[in-house]
Amino acid sequence: MRNKLTDELAVCGMNAVLAIGEYHPDTINRLFLREDRLKSFTGVCKQLAERKRPYKICEDEELERICKSVHHQGVVAMIEEPVIEPLSVEDLDLWVNEGKTGILLHSVGNDHNLGAIARAAAFFDVSFMVLNEKCIIGNDEDKQGLRLTTSAYRVAEGGFEHFLVRKITNTAAFLKDASKRLVTIGTDTRARRRISDLKGIVKTGSQVKRPGIVLVLGNEETGLPDNVKEQCSCLLRIPGTGNIESLNVSQAAALFLHTIFEV
C-alpha cells in the first residue's frame, strides 16, 4: 500500500521488515507493531528514536488498516517509496567485470511472482534484477510506471535488500548490446537445449573467469517474444513430463538460478 501524500510504501511481514532494519534502516520513517513483536524490533525502535522517528504499539485491526492486508504478521514499516533507477553504464560494467548474475524480467506483472523471484534471487546470490517497462506491478491505482509493492516485499521475505533493482525500456535492444559482454540465457518451453546444458555453455575453470550472466524470464502466458529470444546467447528449457505445459515463472526462476549458482 502506497501513501501518495508522503511518498511512502508500507512493508509488512517479520522477515521483510527485519531485513530492512538490518540493511537499510535509514529508509524506515515509521514503525507500527504488536506488543509481542517489540522484542524482535528493539534495535529498529532504538534507531528510530535516535532519528526522532515514531514507532507505535498497535492491535491487528490497526495494522491491517495501515498496510491494507491481513498478512502483516504483527509489524508494518512505512519506508521511503523505492525509486527504480535506469540501469546505468556503470551498473553494466560492474556486472561484466565482476562476473555477477542478474535477472531480467520481461512483462512479468504479478507482484506475488515478483516477490517469490526476489526471494530466490537473494538465496542464490543474484546482484541485479532488471525490469522492463512492461512489468507493471500492483493494482490499477499503481499503474503509473514501475513500482515495488507491499505484497512483493512481503513475499520476498527480505530478498529485495540483497540486490539492485533497475529498469530498462526495451528488452530486445538491451540484450542486443548486453549479449556482446554477458551470457544472456533466455527461457523458452520449446527450446531445443535443456537447463542441464548450461554448464557447457558457461565455461569456467582455473584459467577462465566466470562471465556475467543474465537470466531472461518472460510472462507466464506468452513467454518471451521472438525479438527478445533472437537476442539471447542461448535458449534453454526445463524438461518435464508434459502433463503441465510449464512451471510458474518463480519456480522456473529458482531452478535456473540454482543451476547458475552451481556453475
ZADO-1210 file (C-alpha; in nm, 4 decimals, padded with zeros to 6 digits):
<atoms>
<atom x="00.0000" y="00.0000" z="00.0000" code="MET" pos="1"/>
<atom x="00.1366" y="00.3365" z="-00.1061" code="ARG" pos="2"/>
<atom x="00.0821" y="00.6630" z="00.0765" code="ASN" pos="3"/>
<atom x="00.0786" y="00.9159" z="-00.2084" code="LYS" pos="4"/>
<atom x="00.0813" y="01.2129" z="00.0285" code="LEU" pos="5"/>
<atom x="00.4067" y="01.1124" z="00.1996" code="THR" pos="6"/>
<atom x="00.5687" y="00.9096" z="-00.0832" code="ASP" pos="7"/>
<atom x="00.5874" y="00.6070" z="00.1434" code="GLU" pos="8"/>
<atom x="00.5342" y="00.2349" z="00.0953" code="LEU" pos="9"/>
<atom x="00.4010" y="00.0021" z="00.3641" code="ALA" pos="10"/>
<atom x="00.6192" y="-00.3056" z="00.4124" code="VAL" pos="11"/>
<atom x="00.4771" y="-00.5807" z="00.6305" code="CYS" pos="12"/>
<atom x="00.5898" y="-00.9241" z="00.7441" code="GLY" pos="13"/>
<atom x="00.8515" y="-01.0203" z="01.0002" code="MET" pos="14"/>
<atom x="01.1382" y="-01.1127" z="00.7707" code="ASN" pos="15"/>
<atom x="01.0784" y="-00.8287" z="00.5276" code="ALA" pos="16"/>
<atom x="01.0832" y="-00.5611" z="00.7978" code="VAL" pos="17"/>
<atom x="01.3713" y="-00.7209" z="00.9875" code="LEU" pos="18"/>
<atom x="01.5795" y="-00.7201" z="00.6676" code="ALA" pos="19"/>
<atom x="01.5109" y="-00.3522" z="00.6044" code="ILE" pos="20"/>
<atom x="01.6005" y="-00.2767" z="00.9652" code="GLY" pos="21"/>
<atom x="01.9310" y="-00.4616" z="00.9266" code="GLU" pos="22"/>
<atom x="02.0432" y="-00.3460" z="00.5825" code="TYR" pos="23"/>
<atom x="01.8636" y="-00.0161" z="00.5143" code="HIS" pos="24"/>
<atom x="01.7350" y="00.1199" z="00.8467" code="PRO" pos="25"/>
<atom x="01.7546" y="00.4809" z="00.7303" code="ASP" pos="26"/>
<atom x="01.4702" y="00.4185" z="00.4851" code="THR" pos="27"/>
<atom x="01.2222" y="00.3459" z="00.7679" code="ILE" pos="28"/>
<atom x="01.0178" y="00.6536" z="00.8549" code="ASN" pos="29"/>
<atom x="00.7650" y="00.4986" z="01.0924" code="ARG" pos="30"/>
<atom x="00.7095" y="00.1590" z="01.2535" code="LEU" pos="31"/>
<atom x="00.3847" y="00.0006" z="01.3745" code="PHE" pos="32"/>
<atom x="00.3917" y="-00.3307" z="01.5615" code="LEU" pos="33"/>
<atom x="00.2092" y="-00.5551" z="01.8021" code="ARG" pos="34"/>
<atom x="00.3404" y="-00.5699" z="02.1548" code="GLU" pos="35"/>
<atom x="00.4533" y="-00.9316" z="02.1120" code="ASP" pos="36"/>
<atom x="00.6849" y="-00.8219" z="01.8260" code="ARG" pos="37"/>
<atom x="00.8583" y="-00.5496" z="02.0259" code="LEU" pos="38"/>
<atom x="01.1447" y="-00.7741" z="02.1421" code="LYS" pos="39"/>
<atom x="01.2375" y="-00.8626" z="01.7835" code="SER" pos="40"/>
<atom x="01.2478" y="-00.4959" z="01.6814" code="PHE" pos="41"/>
<atom x="01.4191" y="-00.3392" z="01.9811" code="THR" pos="42"/>
<atom x="01.7176" y="-00.2354" z="01.7682" code="GLY" pos="43"/>
<atom x="01.4988" y="-00.0833" z="01.4978" code="VAL" pos="44"/>
<atom x="01.2960" y="00.1090" z="01.7566" code="CYS" pos="45"/>
<atom x="01.6159" y="00.2401" z="01.9128" code="LYS" pos="46"/>
<atom x="01.7414" y="00.3625" z="01.5745" code="GLN" pos="47"/>
<atom x="01.4081" y="00.5303" z="01.5058" code="LEU" pos="48"/>
<atom x="01.4179" y="00.7060" z="01.8429" code="ALA" pos="49"/>
<atom x="01.7704" y="00.8315" z="01.7714" code="GLU" pos="50"/>
<atom x="01.6465" y="00.9726" z="01.4412" code="ARG" pos="51"/>
<atom x="01.3386" y="01.1176" z="01.6137" code="LYS" pos="52"/>
<atom x="01.1084" y="00.8962" z="01.4096" code="ARG" pos="53"/>
<atom x="00.7988" y="00.7396" z="01.5696" code="PRO" pos="54"/>
<atom x="00.7048" y="00.3822" z="01.6433" code="TYR" pos="55"/>
<atom x="00.3727" y="00.2685" z="01.7843" code="LYS" pos="56"/>
<atom x="00.2317" y="-00.0415" z="01.9529" code="ILE" pos="57"/>
<atom x="-00.0867" y="-00.1424" z="01.7688" code="CYS" pos="58"/>
<atom x="-00.3540" y="-00.4079" z="01.7565" code="GLU" pos="59"/>
<atom x="-00.4086" y="-00.6252" z="01.4486" code="ASP" pos="60"/>
<atom x="-00.7003" y="-00.4157" z="01.3234" code="GLU" pos="61"/>
<atom x="-00.4906" y="-00.1003" z="01.3033" code="GLU" pos="62"/>
<atom x="-00.2020" y="-00.2827" z="01.1376" code="LEU" pos="63"/>
<atom x="-00.4415" y="-00.4179" z="00.8769" code="GLU" pos="64"/>
<atom x="-00.5727" y="-00.0683" z="00.8044" code="ARG" pos="65"/>
<atom x="-00.2210" y="00.0664" z="00.7651" code="ILE" pos="66"/>
<atom x="-00.0971" y="-00.1930" z="00.5156" code="CYS" pos="67"/>
<atom x="-00.4325" y="-00.2987" z="00.3648" code="LYS" pos="68"/>
<atom x="-00.3503" y="-00.6651" z="00.4285" code="SER" pos="69"/>
<atom x="-00.4331" y="-00.9313" z="00.6844" code="VAL" pos="70"/>
<atom x="-00.0866" y="-01.0800" z="00.6243" code="HIS" pos="71"/>
<atom x="00.1048" y="-00.8203" z="00.8249" code="HIS" pos="72"/>
<atom x="00.2453" y="-01.0744" z="01.0761" code="GLN" pos="73"/>
<atom x="00.2285" y="-00.8162" z="01.3503" code="GLY" pos="74"/>
<atom x="00.4567" y="-00.5470" z="01.2068" code="VAL" pos="75"/>
<atom x="00.4377" y="-00.2739" z="00.9415" code="VAL" pos="76"/>
<atom x="00.7139" y="-00.0337" z="00.8419" code="ALA" pos="77"/>
<atom x="00.6456" y="00.2775" z="00.6400" code="MET" pos="78"/>
<atom x="00.9519" y="00.3270" z="00.4220" code="ILE" pos="79"/>
<atom x="01.0546" y="00.5843" z="00.1668" code="GLU" pos="80"/>
<atom x="00.8979" y="00.4629" z="-00.1549" code="GLU" pos="81"/>
<atom x="01.1685" y="00.2806" z="-00.3536" code="PRO" pos="82"/>
<atom x="01.2668" y="00.4510" z="-00.6767" code="VAL" pos="83"/>
<atom x="01.3692" y="00.2146" z="-00.9548" code="ILE" pos="84"/>
<atom x="01.6578" y="00.3801" z="-01.1377" code="GLU" pos="85"/>
<atom x="01.7518" y="00.3048" z="-01.5003" code="PRO" pos="86"/>
<atom x="02.0317" y="00.0523" z="-01.5475" code="LEU" pos="87"/>
<atom x="02.3438" y="00.2611" z="-01.5971" code="SER" pos="88"/>
<atom x="02.6632" y="00.2020" z="-01.7915" code="VAL" pos="89"/>
<atom x="02.8433" y="00.1759" z="-01.4565" code="GLU" pos="90"/>
<atom x="02.5983" y="-00.0933" z="-01.3410" code="ASP" pos="91"/>
<atom x="02.6604" y="-00.2938" z="-01.6569" code="LEU" pos="92"/>
<atom x="03.0381" y="-00.2561" z="-01.6285" code="ASP" pos="93"/>
<atom x="03.0266" y="-00.3907" z="-01.2715" code="LEU" pos="94"/>
<atom x="02.8039" y="-00.6774" z="-01.3842" code="TRP" pos="95"/>
<atom x="03.0526" y="-00.7707" z="-01.6561" code="VAL" pos="96"/>
<atom x="03.3814" y="-00.7106" z="-01.4759" code="ASN" pos="97"/>
<atom x="03.2881" y="-00.8981" z="-01.1590" code="GLU" pos="98"/>
<atom x="03.1036" y="-01.1841" z="-01.3277" code="GLY" pos="99"/>
<atom x="02.7759" y="-01.1119" z="-01.1493" code="LYS" pos="100"/>
<atom x="02.4429" y="-01.2868" z="-01.2030" code="THR" pos="101"/>
<atom x="02.1324" y="-01.0874" z="-01.2887" code="GLY" pos="102"/>
<atom x="01.7697" y="-01.1469" z="-01.3775" code="ILE" pos="103"/>
<atom x="01.5810" y="-00.9634" z="-01.6499" code="LEU" pos="104"/>
<atom x="01.2025" y="-00.9833" z="-01.6224" code="LEU" pos="105"/>
<atom x="01.0040" y="-00.9109" z="-01.9385" code="HIS" pos="106"/>
<atom x="00.6329" y="-00.8341" z="-01.8890" code="SER" pos="107"/>
<atom x="00.6141" y="-01.0155" z="-01.5538" code="VAL" pos="108"/>
<atom x="00.3253" y="-00.8307" z="-01.3902" code="GLY" pos="109"/>
<atom x="00.2251" y="-01.0283" z="-01.0812" code="ASN" pos="110"/>
<atom x="00.3613" y="-00.8877" z="-00.7564" code="ASP" pos="111"/>
<atom x="00.3484" y="-01.2266" z="-00.5786" code="HIS" pos="112"/>
<atom x="00.5606" y="-01.3777" z="-00.8559" code="ASN" pos="113"/>
<atom x="00.7983" y="-01.0828" z="-00.8361" code="LEU" pos="114"/>
<atom x="00.8356" y="-01.1335" z="-00.4618" code="GLY" pos="115"/>
<atom x="00.8958" y="-01.5065" z="-00.4980" code="ALA" pos="116"/>
<atom x="01.1583" y="-01.4448" z="-00.7674" code="ILE" pos="117"/>
<atom x="01.3260" y="-01.1860" z="-00.5434" code="ALA" pos="118"/>
<atom x="01.3418" y="-01.4397" z="-00.2601" code="ARG" pos="119"/>
<atom x="01.5092" y="-01.6973" z="-00.4856" code="ALA" pos="120"/>
<atom x="01.7387" y="-01.4304" z="-00.6290" code="ALA" pos="121"/>
<atom x="01.8682" y="-01.3349" z="-00.2849" code="ALA" pos="122"/>
<atom x="01.9114" y="-01.7014" z="-00.1900" code="PHE" pos="123"/>
<atom x="02.1245" y="-01.7699" z="-00.4984" code="PHE" pos="124"/>
<atom x="02.3376" y="-01.4519" z="-00.4845" code="ASP" pos="125"/>
<atom x="02.1860" y="-01.2508" z="-00.7678" code="VAL" pos="126"/>
<atom x="02.3244" y="-00.8971" z="-00.7864" code="SER" pos="127"/>
<atom x="02.0820" y="-00.7312" z="-01.0289" code="PHE" pos="128"/>
<atom x="01.7106" y="-00.7552" z="-01.1008" code="MET" pos="129"/>
<atom x="01.6168" y="-00.5657" z="-01.4155" code="VAL" pos="130"/>
<atom x="01.2539" y="-00.4902" z="-01.5026" code="LEU" pos="131"/>
<atom x="01.1412" y="-00.3817" z="-01.8455" code="ASN" pos="132"/>
<atom x="00.8806" y="-00.1104" z="-01.8952" code="GLU" pos="133"/>
<atom x="00.6031" y="-00.3685" z="-01.9430" code="LYS" pos="134"/>
<atom x="00.6456" y="-00.5112" z="-01.5916" code="CYS" pos="135"/>
<atom x="00.3548" y="-00.3230" z="-01.4362" code="ILE" pos="136"/>
<atom x="00.3409" y="-00.4422" z="-01.0769" code="ILE" pos="137"/>
<atom x="00.0494" y="-00.3689" z="-00.8436" code="GLY" pos="138"/>
<atom x="-00.3169" y="-00.2734" z="-00.8718" code="ASN" pos="139"/>
<atom x="-00.4803" y="-00.0254" z="-01.1067" code="ASP" pos="140"/>
<atom x="-00.4068" y="00.2809" z="-00.8963" code="GLU" pos="141"/>
<atom x="-00.0367" y="00.1938" z="-00.9022" code="ASP" pos="142"/>
<atom x="-00.0100" y="00.1535" z="-01.2787" code="LYS" pos="143"/>
<atom x="00.1798" y="00.4727" z="-01.3390" code="GLN" pos="144"/>
<atom x="00.5159" y="00.3157" z="-01.4058" code="GLY" pos="145"/>
<atom x="00.7320" y="00.0536" z="-01.2392" code="LEU" pos="146"/>
<atom x="00.6785" y="00.0235" z="-00.8639" code="ARG" pos="147"/>
<atom x="00.7556" y="-00.2284" z="-00.5950" code="LEU" pos="148"/>
<atom x="00.4530" y="-00.3169" z="-00.3842" code="THR" pos="149"/>
<atom x="00.3668" y="-00.4167" z="-00.0288" code="THR" pos="150"/>
<atom x="00.2799" y="-00.7692" z="-00.1451" code="SER" pos="151"/>
<atom x="00.6053" y="-00.8108" z="-00.3381" code="ALA" pos="152"/>
<atom x="00.8098" y="-00.7101" z="-00.0340" code="TYR" pos="153"/>
<atom x="00.6188" y="-00.9444" z="00.1958" code="ARG" pos="154"/>
<atom x="00.6510" y="-01.2459" z="-00.0338" code="VAL" pos="155"/>
<atom x="01.0221" y="-01.1712" z="-00.0914" code="ALA" pos="156"/>
<atom x="01.0882" y="-01.2222" z="00.2828" code="GLU" pos="157"/>
<atom x="01.3654" y="-00.9592" z="00.2800" code="GLY" pos="158"/>
<atom x="01.5059" y="-01.0543" z="-00.0597" code="GLY" pos="159"/>
<atom x="01.4949" y="-00.7020" z="-00.2034" code="PHE" pos="160"/>
<atom x="01.7608" y="-00.5849" z="00.0426" code="GLU" pos="161"/>
<atom x="02.0277" y="-00.8015" z="-00.1214" code="HIS" pos="162"/>
<atom x="02.0457" y="-00.6814" z="-00.4827" code="PHE" pos="163"/>
<atom x="01.9963" y="-00.3762" z="-00.7013" code="LEU" pos="164"/>
<atom x="01.6665" y="-00.3279" z="-00.8841" code="VAL" pos="165"/>
<atom x="01.6973" y="-00.1410" z="-01.2118" code="ARG" pos="166"/>
<atom x="01.4793" y="-00.0759" z="-01.5173" code="LYS" pos="167"/>
<atom x="01.5171" y="-00.0670" z="-01.8939" code="ILE" pos="168"/>
<atom x="01.2816" y="00.0498" z="-02.1668" code="THR" pos="169"/>
<atom x="01.3478" y="-00.2027" z="-02.4446" code="ASN" pos="170"/>
<atom x="01.4389" y="-00.5638" z="-02.3667" code="THR" pos="171"/>
<atom x="01.5482" y="-00.6628" z="-02.7183" code="ALA" pos="172"/>
<atom x="01.7664" y="-00.3539" z="-02.7625" code="ALA" pos="173"/>
<atom x="01.9303" y="-00.4071" z="-02.4229" code="PHE" pos="174"/>
<atom x="02.0037" y="-00.7743" z="-02.4960" code="LEU" pos="175"/>
<atom x="02.1464" y="-00.6945" z="-02.8393" code="LYS" pos="176"/>
<atom x="02.4228" y="-00.4960" z="-02.6699" code="ASP" pos="177"/>
<atom x="02.4459" y="-00.6965" z="-02.3465" code="ALA" pos="178"/>
<atom x="02.4937" y="-01.0270" z="-02.5305" code="SER" pos="179"/>
<atom x="02.8279" y="-00.8961" z="-02.6537" code="LYS" pos="180"/>
<atom x="02.9543" y="-00.8788" z="-02.2947" code="ARG" pos="181"/>
<atom x="02.7367" y="-01.1156" z="-02.0923" code="LEU" pos="182"/>
<atom x="02.5950" y="-01.4655" z="-02.1307" code="VAL" pos="183"/>
<atom x="02.2241" y="-01.3971" z="-02.1839" code="THR" pos="184"/>
<atom x="02.0086" y="-01.7015" z="-02.1146" code="ILE" pos="185"/>
<atom x="01.6533" y="-01.6911" z="-02.2450" code="GLY" pos="186"/>
<atom x="01.3922" y="-01.9275" z="-02.1047" code="THR" pos="187"/>
<atom x="01.1668" y="-02.0998" z="-02.3569" code="ASP" pos="188"/>
<atom x="00.9445" y="-02.4047" z="-02.3032" code="THR" pos="189"/>
<atom x="01.0076" y="-02.5110" z="-02.6639" code="ARG" pos="190"/>
<atom x="01.3833" y="-02.4625" z="-02.6712" code="ALA" pos="191"/>
<atom x="01.5962" y="-02.7431" z="-02.8130" code="ARG" pos="192"/>
<atom x="01.8570" y="-02.7233" z="-02.5369" code="ARG" pos="193"/>
<atom x="01.7915" y="-02.8054" z="-02.1727" code="ARG" pos="194"/>
<atom x="01.8796" y="-02.6433" z="-01.8440" code="ILE" pos="195"/>
<atom x="02.1355" y="-02.9212" z="-01.7913" code="SER" pos="196"/>
<atom x="02.3309" y="-02.7859" z="-02.0909" code="ASP" pos="197"/>
<atom x="02.4069" y="-02.4659" z="-01.9017" code="LEU" pos="198"/>
<atom x="02.7381" y="-02.5864" z="-01.7568" code="LYS" pos="199"/>
<atom x="02.8688" y="-02.6454" z="-02.1066" code="GLY" pos="200"/>
<atom x="02.7539" y="-02.3028" z="-02.2207" code="ILE" pos="201"/>
<atom x="02.9006" y="-02.1078" z="-01.9286" code="VAL" pos="202"/>
<atom x="03.2604" y="-02.2247" z="-01.9465" code="LYS" pos="203"/>
<atom x="03.4643" y="-02.1792" z="-01.6312" code="THR" pos="204"/>
<atom x="03.7818" y="-02.3269" z="-01.4929" code="GLY" pos="205"/>
<atom x="04.1098" y="-02.2453" z="-01.3244" code="SER" pos="206"/>
<atom x="04.2187" y="-02.0313" z="-01.6189" code="GLN" pos="207"/>
<atom x="03.8762" y="-01.8984" z="-01.7146" code="VAL" pos="208"/>
<atom x="03.6946" y="-01.6232" z="-01.5285" code="LYS" pos="209"/>
<atom x="03.3246" y="-01.6842" z="-01.4783" code="ARG" pos="210"/>
<atom x="03.1346" y="-01.4493" z="-01.7095" code="PRO" pos="211"/>
<atom x="02.8493" y="-01.2277" z="-01.6067" code="GLY" pos="212"/>
<atom x="02.5122" y="-01.3904" z="-01.6676" code="ILE" pos="213"/>
<atom x="02.1635" y="-01.2600" z="-01.7445" code="VAL" pos="214"/>
<atom x="01.8652" y="-01.4899" z="-01.6903" code="LEU" pos="215"/>
<atom x="01.5758" y="-01.3651" z="-01.9038" code="VAL" pos="216"/>
<atom x="01.2259" y="-01.4630" z="-01.7920" code="LEU" pos="217"/>
<atom x="00.9001" y="-01.3784" z="-01.9661" code="GLY" pos="218"/>
<atom x="00.5313" y="-01.3591" z="-01.8957" code="ASN" pos="219"/>
<atom x="00.3765" y="-01.6927" z="-01.7916" code="GLU" pos="220"/>
<atom x="00.1051" y="-01.6786" z="-02.0557" code="GLU" pos="221"/>
<atom x="00.3032" y="-01.5660" z="-02.3594" code="THR" pos="222"/>
<atom x="00.6688" y="-01.6262" z="-02.2683" code="GLY" pos="223"/>
<atom x="00.9390" y="-01.4219" z="-02.4357" code="LEU" pos="224"/>
<atom x="00.8574" y="-01.2565" z="-02.7692" code="PRO" pos="225"/>
<atom x="01.0558" y="-01.3633" z="-03.0751" code="ASP" pos="226"/>
<atom x="01.2532" y="-01.0383" z="-03.0991" code="ASN" pos="227"/>
<atom x="01.3775" y="-01.0916" z="-02.7428" code="VAL" pos="228"/>
<atom x="01.4635" y="-01.4590" z="-02.7916" code="LYS" pos="229"/>
<atom x="01.6608" y="-01.3711" z="-03.1043" code="GLU" pos="230"/>
<atom x="01.8957" y="-01.1502" z="-02.8992" code="GLN" pos="231"/>
<atom x="01.9754" y="-01.4098" z="-02.6296" code="CYS" pos="232"/>
<atom x="02.3035" y="-01.6020" z="-02.6284" code="SER" pos="233"/>
<atom x="02.1044" y="-01.9230" z="-02.5888" code="CYS" pos="234"/>
<atom x="01.7552" y="-02.0531" z="-02.5155" code="LEU" pos="235"/>
<atom x="01.7001" y="-02.3248" z="-02.2561" code="LEU" pos="236"/>
<atom x="01.4029" y="-02.5167" z="-02.1231" code="ARG" pos="237"/>
<atom x="01.3254" y="-02.7186" z="-01.8125" code="ILE" pos="238"/>
<atom x="01.2254" y="-03.0702" z="-01.9228" code="PRO" pos="239"/>
<atom x="00.9239" y="-03.2322" z="-01.7581" code="GLY" pos="240"/>
<atom x="00.6541" y="-03.4910" z="-01.8130" code="THR" pos="241"/>
<atom x="00.4404" y="-03.2686" z="-02.0318" code="GLY" pos="242"/>
<atom x="00.1385" y="-03.3177" z="-01.8060" code="ASN" pos="243"/>
<atom x="00.1529" y="-02.9438" z="-01.7367" code="ILE" pos="244"/>
<atom x="00.2781" y="-02.7092" z="-02.0088" code="GLU" pos="245"/>
<atom x="00.5112" y="-02.5091" z="-01.7886" code="SER" pos="246"/>
<atom x="00.6116" y="-02.4141" z="-01.4363" code="LEU" pos="247"/>
<atom x="00.5156" y="-02.0974" z="-01.2562" code="ASN" pos="248"/>
<atom x="00.7679" y="-01.8280" z="-01.3502" code="VAL" pos="249"/>
<atom x="00.9005" y="-01.8065" z="-00.9936" code="SER" pos="250"/>
<atom x="00.9522" y="-02.1844" z="-00.9828" code="GLN" pos="251"/>
<atom x="01.1373" y="-02.1726" z="-01.3137" code="ALA" pos="252"/>
<atom x="01.3494" y="-01.8837" z="-01.1868" code="ALA" pos="253"/>
<atom x="01.4521" y="-02.0808" z="-00.8775" code="ALA" pos="254"/>
<atom x="01.5577" y="-02.3855" z="-01.0809" code="LEU" pos="255"/>
<atom x="01.7599" y="-02.1782" z="-01.3273" code="PHE" pos="256"/>
<atom x="01.9230" y="-01.9714" z="-01.0521" code="LEU" pos="257"/>
<atom x="02.0248" y="-02.2850" z="-00.8653" code="HIS" pos="258"/>
<atom x="02.1875" y="-02.4221" z="-01.1805" code="THR" pos="259"/>
<atom x="02.3671" y="-02.0918" z="-01.2458" code="ILE" pos="260"/>
<atom x="02.4810" y="-02.0787" z="-00.8821" code="PHE" pos="261"/>
<atom x="02.6353" y="-02.4249" z="-00.9209" code="GLU" pos="262"/>
<atom x="02.8359" y="-02.3294" z="-01.2335" code="VAL" pos="263"/>
</atoms>
